Amino acid sequence: MSDDAKTPPSVHPSPYQELIGYEVTAWGPGHVTVELELDARHKNRRGNPHGGALMTLMDAACTRAGAIDPNTGEFYKTATVNLSTNFLAVAQGGKLRAEGRKTGGGRRLFFAEAHVYDGEGNLVATAVGTCRYAPATSAEPQN
């Protein structure tokens, strides 16, 4: 395995991740933590964090939770097939933290869940996701 395969893809964030501004702060086989410092671009007309920002964090948490092979440490590209979300409360404080966990799966699909907490530690949203391992092409690296 190359050194690049051992480097989490969050070291090289995607253009969308850079646009939104979230960071992967902890990541290992079967789990991930994603955080977002809120600013005006993440808020709706009422000044609350937009549901789309929360969904972005939950999507990132679910797909990344299954992206590391627990046996080899190799990183896999993943994609969301389905994401079922529940919004529980309006987020307080200036930060969101999503914790993702792989809950099962097989060779092509896996299942994950995500919980989003606000800056005060309150649970504000949950998601259950079905994700797939995306095949790599010879033109692009796995991570």
TIMI-2910 file (N, C-alpha, C, CB; in pm, 1 decimal, decimal comma, always signed):
<rs>
+----------+----------+----------+----------+----------+----------+----------+----------+----------+----------+----------+----------+------+
!      n_x !      n_y !      n_z !     ca_x !     ca_y !     ca_z !      c_x !      c_y !      c_z !     cb_x !     cb_y !     cb_z ! resn !
+----------+----------+----------+----------+----------+----------+----------+----------+----------+----------+----------+----------+------+
!    +85,5 !   -117,4 !     +0,0 !     +0,0 !     +0,0 !     +0,0 !    +89,8 !   +123,3 !     +0,0 !    -97,1 !     +0,0 !   +122,9 !  Met !
!    +57,6 !   +218,8 !    -84,4 !   +137,2 !   +341,2 !    -92,9 !   +109,4 !   +430,9 !    +26,9 !   +107,6 !   +416,3 !   -223,9 !  Ser !
!   +201,1 !   +525,8 !    +50,9 !   +179,2 !   +622,4 !   +158,4 !    +51,6 !   +700,7 !   +134,4 !   +298,3 !   +717,9 !   +170,6 !  Asp !
!    +19,8 !   +729,8 !     +6,4 !   -102,1 !   +803,1 !    -26,1 !   -226,3 !   +727,4 !    +19,4 !   -109,2 !   +829,7 !   -175,9 !  Asp !
!   -224,8 !   +595,4 !    +11,3 !   -339,5 !   +515,8 !    +52,3 !   -357,9 !   +520,5 !   +203,6 !   -323,5 !   +371,3 !     +5,5 !  Ala !
!   -252,0 !   +556,0 !   +278,0 !   -261,7 !   +565,3 !   +423,1 !   -300,2 !   +705,8 !   +469,6 !   -130,1 !   +524,6 !   +486,1 !  Lys !
!   -299,0 !   +801,6 !   +379,6 !   -331,2 !   +940,0 !   +413,9 !   -480,1 !   +963,8 !   +397,4 !   -250,9 !  +1038,6 !   +326,7 !  Thr !
!   -549,0 !  +1004,2 !   +503,4 !   -692,5 !  +1028,0 !   +489,8 !   -721,8 !  +1129,5 !   +380,1 !   -751,1 !  +1076,1 !   +622,1 !  Pro !
!   -824,2 !  +1104,1 !   +296,7 !   -859,7 !  +1198,3 !   +190,3 !   -894,6 !  +1337,5 !   +242,1 !   -975,7 !  +1144,2 !   +111,6 !  Pro !
!   -927,2 !  +1350,7 !   +371,4 !   -959,5 !  +1483,6 !   +424,7 !   -839,6 !  +1576,9 !   +419,4 !  -1009,7 !  +1472,4 !   +568,2 !  Ser !
!   -719,0 !  +1520,0 !   +407,0 !   -600,1 !  +1603,1 !   +394,4 !   -608,0 !  +1682,7 !   +264,4 !   -471,0 !  +1516,6 !   +398,6 !  Val !
!   -672,4 !  +1625,4 !   +164,8 !   -693,1 !  +1689,9 !    +36,1 !   -844,1 !  +1703,8 !    +15,9 !   -626,0 !  +1608,1 !    -81,2 !  His !
!   -906,3 !  +1804,2 !    +78,4 !  -1052,7 !  +1815,4 !    +70,5 !  -1102,5 !  +1840,1 !    -71,5 !  -1100,8 !  +1927,1 !   +160,6 !  Pro !
!  -1224,3 !  +1793,7 !    -94,9 !  -1287,7 !  +1816,5 !   -224,8 !  -1325,9 !  +1963,0 !   -238,4 !  -1412,3 !  +1726,4 !   -242,1 !  Ser !
!  -1350,0 !  +2009,4 !   -360,2 !  -1394,6 !  +2147,6 !   -378,1 !  -1524,2 !  +2176,8 !   -300,7 !  -1415,3 !  +2176,5 !   -527,0 !  Pro !
!  -1615,6 !  +2078,8 !   -293,1 !  -1740,6 !  +2100,8 !   -218,6 !  -1712,5 !  +2115,0 !    -68,7 !  -1839,8 !  +1984,3 !   -243,4 !  Tyr !
!  -1624,2 !  +2030,5 !    -16,1 !  -1587,3 !  +2041,0 !   +124,8 !  -1525,6 !  +2177,4 !   +152,7 !  -1489,4 !  +1928,5 !   +164,2 !  Gln !
!  -1441,8 !  +2225,9 !    +63,5 !  -1382,1 !  +2358,3 !    +81,0 !  -1487,5 !  +2467,8 !    +75,0 !  -1275,5 !  +2382,9 !    -25,2 !  Glu !
!  -1585,5 !  +2453,6 !    -16,2 !  -1692,7 !  +2552,3 !    -28,8 !  -1773,6 !  +2562,7 !    +99,9 !  -1784,6 !  +2516,5 !   -145,5 !  Leu !
!  -1812,0 !  +2448,7 !   +154,8 !  -1892,9 !  +2447,1 !   +277,0 !  -1808,2 !  +2481,6 !   +398,7 !  -1959,0 !  +2309,8 !   +296,1 !  Ile !
!  -1686,1 !  +2431,7 !   +402,0 !  -1594,0 !  +2466,8 !   +509,5 !  -1587,4 !  +2367,9 !   +624,5 !  -1630,7 !  +2597,9 !   +562,9 !  Gly !
!  -1638,3 !  +2245,4 !   +607,0 !  -1630,2 !  +2150,1 !   +717,3 !  -1493,7 !  +2081,2 !   +718,0 !  -1743,3 !  +2045,5 !   +707,0 !  Tyr !
!  -1459,4 !  +2027,9 !   +835,1 !  -1331,8 !  +1959,3 !   +852,6 !  -1355,1 !  +1821,8 !   +912,5 !  -1236,8 !  +2041,7 !   +941,7 !  Glu !
!  -1276,2 !  +1726,5 !   +871,2 !  -1275,7 !  +1594,4 !   +932,4 !  -1175,6 !  +1602,1 !  +1047,3 !  -1238,3 !  +1480,0 !   +828,0 !  Val !
!  -1224,2 !  +1584,8 !  +1170,9 !  -1138,1 !  +1603,1 !  +1287,6 !  -1095,2 !  +1471,7 !  +1352,7 !  -1208,7 !  +1688,0 !  +1389,0 !  Thr !
!  -1164,8 !  +1362,9 !  +1323,3 !  -1126,0 !  +1230,0 !  +1372,5 !  -1177,8 !  +1128,6 !  +1271,3 !  -1183,4 !  +1201,3 !  +1518,2 !  Ala !
!  -1093,6 !  +1026,1 !  +1243,6 !  -1135,2 !   +929,6 !  +1142,3 !  -1060,4 !   +800,1 !  +1161,5 !  -1112,1 !   +984,4 !  +1000,8 !  Trp !
!  -1134,4 !   +692,4 !  +1165,2 !  -1075,3 !   +559,9 !  +1174,2 !  -1171,7 !   +458,5 !  +1115,8 !  -1040,1 !   +524,4 !  +1320,2 !  Gly !
!  -1133,6 !   +332,5 !  +1111,1 !  -1223,7 !   +230,4 !  +1056,8 !  -1357,1 !   +228,7 !  +1132,6 !  -1157,0 !    +91,4 !  +1063,4 !  Pro !
!  -1465,6 !   +252,5 !  +1059,4 !  -1599,3 !   +244,6 !  +1117,3 !  -1651,0 !   +368,7 !  +1186,0 !  -1602,2 !   +136,8 !  +1212,2 !  Gly !
!  -1571,1 !   +474,5 !  +1191,4 !  -1618,9 !   +596,7 !  +1259,0 !  -1551,4 !   +721,6 !  +1202,7 !  -1593,3 !   +587,6 !  +1410,7 !  His !
!  -1617,3 !   +835,7 !  +1221,2 !  -1562,3 !   +963,9 !  +1177,8 !  -1629,0 !  +1076,1 !  +1257,0 !  -1582,5 !   +984,5 !  +1024,5 !  Val !
!  -1558,8 !  +1186,3 !  +1273,4 !  -1616,6 !  +1308,9 !  +1328,4 !  -1588,6 !  +1420,9 !  +1229,1 !  -1557,6 !  +1342,5 !  +1471,1 !  Thr !
!  -1694,3 !  +1494,3 !  +1194,4 !  -1687,5 !  +1604,3 !  +1098,9 !  -1738,8 !  +1728,8 !  +1170,5 !  -1771,2 !  +1573,8 !   +968,1 !  Val !
!  -1668,1 !  +1840,9 !  +1158,9 !  -1707,7 !  +1963,0 !  +1229,0 !  -1717,5 !  +2081,0 !  +1133,0 !  -1608,3 !  +1994,8 !  +1341,0 !  Glu !
!  -1808,3 !  +2171,4 !  +1167,2 !  -1830,5 !  +2291,7 !  +1086,9 !  -1846,3 !  +2411,5 !  +1177,7 !  -1954,2 !  +2276,3 !   +996,6 !  Leu !
!  -1759,8 !  +2511,5 !  +1157,6 !  -1775,9 !  +2641,2 !  +1224,1 !  -1879,5 !  +2718,0 !  +1143,0 !  -1638,0 !  +2721,0 !  +1234,7 !  Glu !
!  -1988,8 !  +2755,6 !  +1206,2 !  -2097,3 !  +2821,9 !  +1135,2 !  -2066,9 !  +2968,8 !  +1109,5 !  -2226,3 !  +2809,0 !  +1213,3 !  Leu !
!  -2107,5 !  +3015,0 !   +992,0 !  -2105,6 !  +3157,4 !   +961,4 !  -2231,4 !  +3189,1 !   +880,3 !  -1974,9 !  +3197,7 !   +883,1 !  Asp !
!  -2243,3 !  +3309,7 !   +832,1 !  -2366,5 !  +3354,9 !   +765,7 !  -2405,4 !  +3268,6 !   +646,1 !  -2350,5 !  +3498,1 !   +720,5 !  Ala !
!  -2308,7 !  +3214,3 !   +574,1 !  -2341,1 !  +3134,6 !   +455,3 !  -2408,4 !  +3002,4 !   +488,7 !  -2216,2 !  +3107,8 !   +376,0 !  Arg !
!  -2403,9 !  +2959,1 !   +614,4 !  -2463,8 !  +2832,1 !   +656,3 !  -2602,4 !  +2849,2 !   +716,1 !  -2374,5 !  +2763,6 !   +756,3 !  His !
!  -2654,9 !  +2971,1 !   +716,6 !  -2780,9 !  +2997,2 !   +786,6 !  -2895,7 !  +3023,8 !   +690,8 !  -2765,0 !  +3114,9 !   +880,3 !  Lys !
!  -3016,9 !  +2993,7 !   +738,5 !  -3136,9 !  +3019,7 !   +659,4 !  -3186,5 !  +3161,9 !   +685,3 !  -3247,9 !  +2916,5 !   +692,4 !  Asn !
!  -3302,2 !  +3195,2 !   +631,7 !  -3356,4 !  +3331,9 !   +646,0 !  -3385,3 !  +3370,3 !   +790,0 !  -3483,1 !  +3345,8 !   +565,4 !  Arg !
!  -3406,5 !  +3273,4 !   +874,8 !  -3435,5 !  +3300,3 !  +1016,8 !  -3308,8 !  +3312,5 !  +1100,5 !  -3523,5 !  +3190,1 !  +1074,1 !  Arg !
!  -3193,2 !  +3288,3 !  +1036,4 !  -3067,0 !  +3297,1 !  +1108,1 !  -3024,3 !  +3167,7 !  +1175,3 !  -3076,0 !  +3403,6 !  +1209,9 !  Gly !
!  -3097,5 !  +3058,9 !  +1148,5 !  -3064,1 !  +2927,9 !  +1204,6 !  -2981,4 !  +2848,8 !  +1103,6 !  -3192,8 !  +2849,7 !  +1243,2 !  Asn !
!  -2903,6 !  +2752,9 !  +1151,8 !  -2829,1 !  +2669,3 !  +1056,9 !  -2925,2 !  +2602,7 !   +957,6 !  -2746,4 !  +2561,6 !  +1132,4 !  Pro !
!  -2893,2 !  +2612,5 !   +830,0 !  -2977,3 !  +2558,3 !   +723,8 !  -2976,0 !  +2405,9 !   +729,5 !  -2929,8 !  +2607,9 !   +585,3 !  His !
!  -3091,0 !  +2343,9 !   +704,1 !  -3100,2 !  +2199,0 !   +703,2 !  -3005,3 !  +2135,5 !   +603,7 !  -3240,3 !  +2156,8 !   +672,9 !  Gly !
!  -2978,3 !  +2204,2 !   +493,6 !  -2884,7 !  +2152,0 !   +395,0 !  -2743,6 !  +2141,1 !   +449,9 !  -2884,8 !  +2239,3 !   +272,3 !  Gly !
!  -2705,6 !  +2233,4 !   +537,6 !  -2572,8 !  +2225,5 !   +600,2 !  -2565,7 !  +2103,7 !   +692,0 !  -2541,3 !  +2355,2 !   +680,1 !  Ala !
!  -2672,6 !  +2079,7 !   +767,8 !  -2675,8 !  +1961,6 !   +854,0 !  -2674,1 !  +1833,8 !   +771,4 !  -2799,4 !  +1964,2 !   +944,1 !  Leu !
!  -2749,9 !  +1832,1 !   +660,8 !  -2752,0 !  +1713,2 !   +575,3 !  -2615,7 !  +1687,7 !   +511,8 !  -2858,2 !  +1728,1 !   +466,2 !  Met !
!  -2546,1 !  +1793,6 !   +474,3 !  -2411,6 !  +1777,7 !   +419,1 !  -2320,9 !  +1708,7 !   +519,4 !  -2352,8 !  +1913,7 !   +379,2 !  Thr !
!  -2326,3 !  +1751,8 !   +645,2 !  -2242,8 !  +1690,0 !   +747,9 !  -2280,9 !  +1543,8 !   +770,2 !  -2254,3 !  +1767,6 !   +879,0 !  Leu !
!  -2410,5 !  +1514,8 !   +771,3 !  -2454,6 !  +1376,8 !   +792,1 !  -2415,8 !  +1287,9 !   +674,5 !  -2606,0 !  +1372,0 !   +813,5 !  Met !
!  -2426,3 !  +1341,8 !   +553,7 !  -2384,6 !  +1267,0 !   +434,6 !  -2235,2 !  +1236,8 !   +441,1 !  -2418,0 !  +1345,9 !   +305,7 !  Asp !
!  -2155,8 !  +1337,0 !   +471,9 !  -2011,2 !  +1318,5 !   +482,3 !  -1976,7 !  +1218,6 !   +592,4 !  -1941,8 !  +1452,7 !   +509,1 !  Ala !
!  -2047,3 !  +1226,0 !   +704,3 !  -2019,6 !  +1134,9 !   +815,6 !  -2056,1 !   +990,9 !   +780,7 !  -2096,1 !  +1179,1 !   +940,2 !  Ala !
!  -2168,5 !   +971,5 !   +714,0 !  -2209,2 !   +835,2 !   +678,1 !  -2113,6 !   +773,8 !   +576,0 !  -2352,2 !   +835,2 !   +622,4 !  Cys !
!  -2081,6 !   +846,7 !   +469,8 !  -1995,7 !   +788,2 !   +366,2 !  -1854,1 !   +764,3 !   +417,9 !  -1991,4 !   +879,2 !   +243,0 !  Thr !
!  -1801,1 !   +856,1 !   +495,5 !  -1664,5 !   +838,5 !   +545,8 !  -1655,7 !   +729,8 !   +651,9 !  -1612,7 !   +969,2 !   +602,6 !  Arg !
!  -1763,8 !   +705,8 !   +724,7 !  -1761,4 !   +603,4 !   +830,0 !  -1727,4 !   +466,1 !   +774,1 !  -1896,1 !   +597,8 !   +901,7 !  Ala !
!  -1759,5 !   +441,4 !   +647,9 !  -1730,3 !   +311,9 !   +587,9 !  -1615,1 !   +312,6 !   +490,3 !  -1849,8 !   +261,6 !   +519,6 !  Gly !
!  -1541,0 !   +420,7 !   +482,9 !  -1440,5 !   +436,5 !   +378,1 !  -1304,3 !   +376,9 !   +410,0 !  -1423,5 !   +579,6 !   +348,9 !  Ala !
!  -1280,5 !   +335,1 !   +532,5 !  -1150,4 !   +278,6 !   +569,1 !  -1166,3 !   +128,9 !   +595,0 !  -1091,2 !   +350,5 !   +694,7 !  Ile !
!  -1088,0 !    +49,7 !   +525,1 !  -1090,6 !    -94,9 !   +546,5 !  -1029,9 !   -125,3 !   +683,9 !  -1012,9 !   -170,2 !   +432,7 !  Asp !
!  -1105,4 !   -190,7 !   +772,1 !  -1053,8 !   -215,6 !   +907,5 !   -936,3 !   -313,3 !   +910,9 !  -1164,5 !   -268,6 !   +994,9 !  Pro !
!   -920,4 !   -393,7 !   +806,8 !   -811,9 !   -491,8 !   +803,9 !   -683,3 !   -437,1 !   +744,8 !   -854,5 !   -612,3 !   +726,2 !  Asn !
!   -695,4 !   -351,1 !   +643,4 !   -575,3 !   -302,7 !   +573,1 !   -547,5 !   -154,3 !   +594,5 !   -588,8 !   -329,2 !   +425,6 !  Thr !
!   -648,5 !    -78,8 !   +638,5 !   -632,8 !    +66,3 !   +651,5 !   -645,9 !   +140,0 !   +520,2 !   -500,2 !    +98,0 !   +712,0 !  Gly !
!   -673,8 !    +65,4 !   +413,2 !   -688,7 !   +125,5 !   +280,7 !   -816,2 !   +209,1 !   +274,1 !   -690,4 !    +16,7 !   +171,6 !  Glu !
!   -810,2 !   +319,7 !   +198,9 !   -924,2 !   +408,5 !   +182,6 !  -1000,0 !   +374,7 !    +54,8 !   -878,5 !   +554,9 !   +180,7 !  Phe !
!  -1133,2 !   +378,0 !    +63,0 !  -1218,0 !   +351,7 !    -51,9 !  -1304,4 !   +472,7 !    -82,3 !  -1305,1 !   +228,5 !    -27,7 !  Tyr !
!  -1331,7 !   +494,6 !   -208,8 !  -1430,0 !   +595,3 !   -247,5 !  -1567,1 !   +539,6 !   -213,9 !  -1418,9 !   +632,4 !   -400,0 !  Lys !
!  -1653,1 !   +624,7 !   -164,0 !  -1788,1 !   +583,2 !   -126,8 !  -1887,9 !   +685,8 !   -177,8 !  -1801,0 !   +565,8 !    +26,9 !  Thr !
!  -2012,7 !   +643,1 !   -189,2 !  -2119,1 !   +732,2 !   -235,0 !  -2248,2 !   +697,9 !   -161,4 !  -2138,9 !   +721,3 !   -389,1 !  Ala !
!  -2332,5 !   +796,6 !   -144,1 !  -2460,2 !   +776,7 !    -77,4 !  -2563,0 !   +721,4 !   -174,7 !  -2509,9 !   +907,7 !    -16,2 !  Thr !
!  -2634,6 !   +618,5 !   -132,2 !  -2745,8 !   +563,3 !   -207,7 !  -2876,8 !   +621,2 !   -153,0 !  -2746,0 !   +407,5 !   -200,4 !  Val !
!  -2887,3 !   +626,0 !    -21,9 !  -3006,9 !   +678,1 !    +44,2 !  -2966,5 !   +737,4 !   +178,2 !  -3114,6 !   +566,7 !    +63,0 !  Asn !
!  -3030,6 !   +848,3 !   +214,2 !  -3004,5 !   +911,3 !   +342,9 !  -3138,2 !   +955,0 !   +400,8 !  -2905,9 !  +1032,5 !   +329,0 !  Leu !
!  -3175,5 !   +893,9 !   +511,6 !  -3300,2 !   +927,9 !   +579,8 !  -3265,7 !  +1013,2 !   +701,0 !  -3379,9 !   +799,2 !   +621,9 !  Ser !
!  -3322,8 !  +1133,2 !   +707,6 !  -3283,1 !  +1228,3 !   +811,4 !  -3398,9 !  +1266,3 !   +902,8 !  -3225,5 !  +1353,0 !   +748,1 !  Thr !
!  -3362,2 !  +1304,6 !  +1023,9 !  -3457,2 !  +1356,3 !  +1121,4 !  -3396,4 !  +1481,3 !  +1183,7 !  -3491,7 !  +1248,9 !  +1230,7 !  Asn !
!  -3470,3 !  +1590,4 !  +1178,3 !  -3427,0 !  +1714,6 !  +1241,0 !  -3499,9 !  +1724,7 !  +1374,3 !  -3455,8 !  +1840,1 !  +1149,2 !  Phe !
!  -3424,7 !  +1733,4 !  +1483,2 !  -3481,7 !  +1723,7 !  +1617,0 !  -3493,5 !  +1857,0 !  +1689,5 !  -3399,6 !  +1631,3 !  +1698,8 !  Leu !
!  -3402,6 !  +1949,1 !  +1661,5 !  -3401,0 !  +2077,3 !  +1732,6 !  -3323,5 !  +2179,4 !  +1650,8 !  -3338,5 !  +2062,0 !  +1874,1 !  Ala !
!  -3342,4 !  +2306,4 !  +1683,7 !  -3265,3 !  +2413,6 !  +1620,9 !  -3129,5 !  +2419,0 !  +1689,6 !  -3339,8 !  +2552,0 !  +1630,5 !  Val !
!  -3024,8 !  +2417,8 !  +1610,2 !  -2889,2 !  +2419,5 !  +1664,4 !  -2859,4 !  +2552,8 !  +1732,4 !  -2786,9 !  +2392,7 !  +1553,3 !  Ala !
!  -2789,3 !  +2543,9 !  +1844,6 !  -2745,4 !  +2660,8 !  +1920,0 !  -2592,9 !  +2667,9 !  +1914,3 !  -2795,8 !  +2654,9 !  +2067,9 !  Gln !
!  -2538,1 !  +2784,7 !  +1932,2 !  -2392,4 !  +2798,1 !  +1931,2 !  -2339,7 !  +2810,3 !  +1789,9 !  -2327,1 !  +2679,4 !  +2000,9 !  Gly !
!  -2211,1 !  +2827,3 !  +1778,2 !  -2150,2 !  +2856,1 !  +1649,2 !  -2082,5 !  +2740,4 !  +1580,2 !  -2053,6 !  +2961,3 !  +1665,6 !  Gly !
!  -2112,7 !  +2616,2 !  +1623,7 !  -2042,8 !  +2501,7 !  +1566,1 !  -2135,9 !  +2382,4 !  +1557,4 !  -1918,4 !  +2466,4 !  +1648,7 !  Lys !
!  -2115,0 !  +2299,3 !  +1456,5 !  -2185,9 !  +2172,5 !  +1443,8 !  -2082,4 !  +2060,6 !  +1440,7 !  -2276,1 !  +2169,9 !  +1315,5 !  Leu !
!  -2116,1 !  +1948,4 !  +1504,0 !  -2029,4 !  +1831,1 !  +1504,8 !  -2112,6 !  +1709,4 !  +1465,5 !  -1962,6 !  +1810,9 !  +1644,9 !  Arg !
!  -2072,3 !  +1640,8 !  +1360,0 !  -2140,6 !  +1519,0 !  +1316,8 !  -2050,8 !  +1400,4 !  +1347,1 !  -2176,5 !  +1524,4 !  +1164,9 !  Ala !
!  -2110,0 !  +1299,9 !  +1409,5 !  -2039,1 !  +1175,9 !  +1437,7 !  -2102,7 !  +1065,8 !  +1355,8 !  -2041,7 !  +1141,7 !  +1589,5 !  Glu !
!  -2022,6 !   +998,9 !  +1274,7 !  -2072,1 !   +891,4 !  +1190,2 !  -2017,1 !   +757,6 !  +1234,3 !  -2036,3 !   +917,1 !  +1045,3 !  Gly !
!  -2098,8 !   +652,6 !  +1213,0 !  -2058,6 !   +517,9 !  +1251,8 !  -2112,0 !   +417,8 !  +1150,8 !  -2108,8 !   +484,0 !  +1393,9 !  Arg !
!  -2026,9 !   +331,7 !  +1101,5 !  -2068,9 !   +223,3 !  +1013,7 !  -2139,6 !   +119,3 !  +1099,4 !  -1947,2 !   +160,8 !   +936,6 !  Lys !
!  -2256,7 !    +74,6 !  +1053,9 !  -2334,3 !    -20,5 !  +1132,8 !  -2342,8 !   -159,4 !  +1070,8 !  -2472,1 !    +32,5 !  +1153,1 !  Thr !
!  -2299,3 !   -175,1 !   +946,2 !  -2303,3 !   -306,7 !   +882,3 !  -2284,8 !   -294,5 !   +733,2 !  -2434,6 !   -377,6 !   +912,6 !  Gly !
!  -2302,9 !   -407,8 !   +665,3 !  -2293,8 !   -406,4 !   +520,5 !  -2216,7 !   -523,7 !   +465,0 !  -2230,8 !   -279,9 !   +475,0 !  Gly !
!  -2193,1 !   -515,9 !   +334,9 !  -2125,9 !   -623,3 !   +264,5 !  -2017,8 !   -571,7 !   +172,8 !  -2224,8 !   -703,9 !   +186,1 !  Gly !
!  -2001,7 !   -640,7 !    +57,0 !  -1894,1 !   -604,7 !    -35,9 !  -1924,2 !   -479,4 !   -116,7 !  -1867,7 !   -718,9 !   -129,8 !  Arg !
!  -2050,1 !   -454,2 !   -148,6 !  -2085,4 !   -339,6 !   -233,6 !  -2155,9 !   -227,5 !   -158,9 !  -2172,6 !   -385,4 !   -346,3 !  Arg !
!  -2237,6 !   -262,7 !    -61,7 !  -2314,1 !   -163,5 !    +14,6 !  -2277,4 !   -171,7 !   +161,8 !  -2466,2 !   -184,6 !     -4,0 !  Leu !
!  -2290,6 !    -58,1 !   +229,7 !  -2277,5 !    -59,2 !   +374,9 !  -2378,2 !    +38,1 !   +433,9 !  -2133,0 !    -22,8 !   +418,8 !  Phe !
!  -2400,6 !    +23,2 !   +561,4 !  -2499,0 !   +104,1 !   +632,2 !  -2427,2 !   +186,0 !   +738,5 !  -2610,0 !    +15,2 !   +695,8 !  Phe !
!  -2477,1 !   +307,5 !   +759,3 !  -2413,7 !   +395,7 !   +856,0 !  -2518,7 !   +485,6 !   +919,5 !  -2302,8 !   +479,8 !   +789,3 !  Ala !
!  -2482,0 !   +542,8 !  +1031,7 !  -2568,5 !   +639,9 !  +1097,4 !  -2485,4 !   +761,3 !  +1136,0 !  -2638,1 !   +578,2 !  +1222,1 !  Glu !
!  -2552,2 !   +874,1 !  +1146,4 !  -2484,5 !   +997,7 !  +1184,9 !  -2570,4 !  +1072,9 !  +1286,1 !  -2455,7 !  +1086,6 !  +1060,4 !  Ala !
!  -2503,8 !  +1138,9 !  +1378,6 !  -2569,5 !  +1224,5 !  +1478,0 !  -2501,3 !  +1360,5 !  +1473,8 !  -2562,9 !  +1161,8 !  +1622,6 !  His !
!  -2580,9 !  +1466,7 !  +1469,4 !  -2525,4 !  +1601,8 !  +1467,8 !  -2555,5 !  +1669,2 !  +1601,3 !  -2583,3 !  +1684,9 !  +1349,4 !  Val !
!  -2451,6 !  +1727,5 !  +1659,0 !  -2461,8 !  +1798,8 !  +1785,4 !  -2428,4 !  +1945,2 !  +1761,8 !  -2368,2 !  +1737,0 !  +1892,6 !  Tyr !
!  -2495,5 !  +2033,3 !  +1835,6 !  -2467,3 !  +2175,8 !  +1821,4 !  -2352,6 !  +2216,9 !  +1912,6 !  -2592,3 !  +2259,0 !  +1852,6 !  Asp !
!  -2322,0 !  +2346,0 !  +1913,1 !  -2211,9 !  +2399,0 !  +1992,0 !  -2229,0 !  +2382,4 !  +2141,0 !  -2193,8 !  +2541,5 !  +1961,6 !  Gly !
!  -2351,5 !  +2354,5 !  +2186,1 !  -2377,8 !  +2333,8 !  +2328,9 !  -2387,9 !  +2185,7 !  +2363,8 !  -2506,2 !  +2405,1 !  +2369,6 !  Glu !
!  -2363,4 !  +2098,2 !  +2265,6 !  -2366,6 !  +1954,8 !  +2290,6 !  -2502,8 !  +1890,3 !  +2275,8 !  -2316,5 !  +1928,4 !  +2425,3 !  Gly !
!  -2602,3 !  +1965,2 !  +2226,6 !  -2737,3 !  +1911,2 !  +2209,1 !  -2747,1 !  +1834,0 !  +2078,2 !  -2842,0 !  +2024,2 !  +2212,2 !  Asn !
!  -2814,5 !  +1718,7 !  +2081,3 !  -2841,6 !  +1642,7 !  +1960,0 !  -2946,5 !  +1718,3 !  +1879,3 !  -2889,3 !  +1497,3 !  +1993,1 !  Leu !
!  -2913,9 !  +1754,6 !  +1754,5 !  -3006,7 !  +1834,2 !  +1673,4 !  -3056,0 !  +1762,1 !  +1548,5 !  -2940,8 !  +1962,8 !  +1633,1 !  Val !
!  -2986,5 !  +1656,4 !  +1503,8 !  -3030,1 !  +1584,0 !  +1384,2 !  -2967,3 !  +1445,6 !  +1382,1 !  -2993,2 !  +1662,1 !  +1255,7 !  Ala !
!  -3037,5 !  +1352,4 !  +1317,1 !  -2985,3 !  +1217,0 !  +1299,1 !  -3010,0 !  +1172,9 !  +1155,8 !  -3050,8 !  +1117,8 !  +1399,3 !  Thr !
!  -2932,7 !  +1075,5 !  +1112,7 !  -2951,7 !  +1019,7 !   +978,7 !  -2912,5 !   +873,3 !   +979,4 !  -2869,2 !  +1097,7 !   +873,2 !  Ala !
!  -2978,4 !   +798,7 !   +892,6 !  -2942,2 !   +660,2 !   +865,1 !  -2916,5 !   +653,4 !   +715,0 !  -3055,7 !   +557,7 !   +911,2 !  Val !
!  -2800,9 !   +600,0 !   +677,3 !  -2765,1 !   +598,8 !   +536,5 !  -2734,0 !   +461,1 !   +483,2 !  -2648,9 !   +687,1 !   +513,8 !  Gly !
!  -2764,3 !   +444,1 !   +355,1 !  -2717,1 !   +330,1 !   +277,8 !  -2616,1 !   +388,1 !   +180,3 !  -2835,9 !   +252,7 !   +203,5 !  Thr !
!  -2496,5 !   +332,1 !   +181,7 !  -2388,3 !   +383,8 !    +98,6 !  -2329,0 !   +269,5 !    +17,7 !  -2279,1 !   +452,6 !   +185,0 !  Cys !
!  -2257,0 !   +305,9 !    -87,0 !  -2192,4 !   +202,8 !   -168,6 !  -2045,5 !   +237,2 !   -183,8 !  -2260,6 !   +189,9 !   -308,0 !  Arg !
!  -1970,6 !   +132,9 !   -207,8 !  -1830,6 !   +150,8 !   -240,7 !  -1824,1 !   +181,5 !   -389,0 !  -1745,1 !    +24,6 !   -203,7 !  Tyr !
!  -1763,8 !   +292,8 !   -424,0 !  -1754,1 !   +335,2 !   -564,5 !  -1630,9 !   +271,3 !   -625,4 !  -1747,9 !   +491,3 !   -577,3 !  Ala !
!  -1645,2 !   +215,5 !   -745,9 !  -1527,6 !   +156,1 !   -808,6 !  -1426,0 !   +262,9 !   -848,2 !  -1568,5 !    +74,5 !   -931,1 !  Pro !
!  -1300,0 !   +230,3 !   -829,5 !  -1192,8 !   +322,7 !   -869,1 !  -1164,2 !   +300,8 !  -1017,8 !  -1062,3 !   +300,7 !   -782,2 !  Ala !
!  -1123,1 !   +406,8 !  -1083,2 !  -1079,0 !   +394,4 !  -1222,0 !   -927,2 !   +401,8 !  -1223,4 !  -1142,0 !   +505,8 !  -1312,8 !  Thr !
!   -868,6 !   +356,7 !  -1329,4 !   -722,9 !   +360,0 !  -1337,6 !   -669,9 !   +502,6 !  -1343,2 !   -675,5 !   +282,5 !  -1459,3 !  Ser !
!   -756,1 !   +598,7 !  -1378,0 !   -713,5 !   +737,6 !  -1394,0 !   -714,4 !   +815,0 !  -1261,6 !   -803,1 !   +807,4 !  -1494,6 !  Ala !
!   -771,1 !   +756,9 !  -1157,0 !   -778,3 !   +831,6 !  -1030,7 !   -743,4 !   +741,8 !   -914,1 !   -918,1 !   +892,0 !  -1010,7 !  Glu !
!   -681,1 !   +797,3 !   -810,0 !   -645,2 !   +717,4 !   -693,3 !   -768,6 !   +684,6 !   -609,5 !   -541,5 !   +791,1 !   -608,0 !  Pro !
!   -755,8 !   +585,0 !   -524,8 !   -866,0 !   +544,5 !   -436,9 !   -906,5 !   +656,9 !   -343,2 !   -827,0 !   +421,4 !   -355,9 !  Gln !
!   -815,2 !   +736,7 !   -296,5 !   -851,7 !   +839,0 !   -199,9 !   -863,0 !   +968,5 !   -271,9 !   -750,4 !   +848,7 !    -85,2 !  Asn !
+----------+----------+----------+----------+----------+----------+----------+----------+----------+----------+----------+----------+------+
</rs>
